[in-house]
Amino acid sequence: MSYENLSGRTAVITGAASGMGEATAVLLARHGARVALLARRADRLETLVAKIEAEGGVALAVPVDITDAASVRTAADRVHAHFGPVDLVVNSAGVMLPNPIAAGREDEWVRMIDTNITGALRIIRAFVPDLLAAAEAGRTADLVDISSIGAHVTFPDYAVYGATKAALTHLSASLRTELGSRRVRVTNIEPGLTATELGSHIDNEALSSGLDGMFAVIDALSADDIADLIAYTTSRPAHVNLRQLIVLPTQQA
């Protein structure tokens, strides 16, 4: 598929070391966007830069911990020094650590809140001025937040994860009231069951097995499916904002 309006754009993608972030970076670069790859795993980022450059694209590896404010500031400075201002931001970084609330796993609660909500806010704070400037100059400007159907569909033992994604979904809707009138598009994407490494962090054997069971009976989405949706959304004419996208495997209710 051809995605118009991506060539010449500058994108920041968090969670770019794997999964949806990695797939999105590759696809945007293939269609002419310069991509800044933000994630913790520097080695994975360098490998991805090499892959993108081998295909003729332009990419920058930016190791960052989005749970650390100073790290995000340093990353933003590096992006701006290398590429200048950006006009497309994809908040793809996230963690899913389900456990019964009675287990009291404050370590997991803090990690999910710091990554899924506060981390996204830090990225928004760092790059929204760029988006506003791009829109004011008449260019297309996009903020894309990757949430989850867990934002509105309840699953046992996923309460805190679902709460963080509900917060991100609501944040995206609220930001449209601030940014939409200034011609910055805000898009919230809620994928259903998707084959990424997200589930590999689960340390509860019963819940991990349950997730494996879902993959055994449902033809899950792939990271490339989500990347395709992001590329389509951000390549629409500037006056068209696909604000809320829920994407499920056909077999998932």
Secondary structure, 3 states (H helix, E strand, C coil): CCCCCCCCCEEEEECCCCHHHHHHHHHHHHCCCEEEEEECCHHHHHHHHHHHHHCCCEEEEEECCCCCHHHHHHHHHHHHHHHCCCCEEEECCCCCCCCCHHHCCHHHHHHHHHHHHHHHHHHHHHHHHHHHHHHHCCCCCEEEEECCHHHCCCCCCCHHHHHHHHHHHHHHHHHHHHHHHHCCEEEEEEECCEECHHHHHCCCHHHHHHHHHHHHHCCCEEHHHHHHHHHHHHCCCCCCCCCEEEECCCCCC
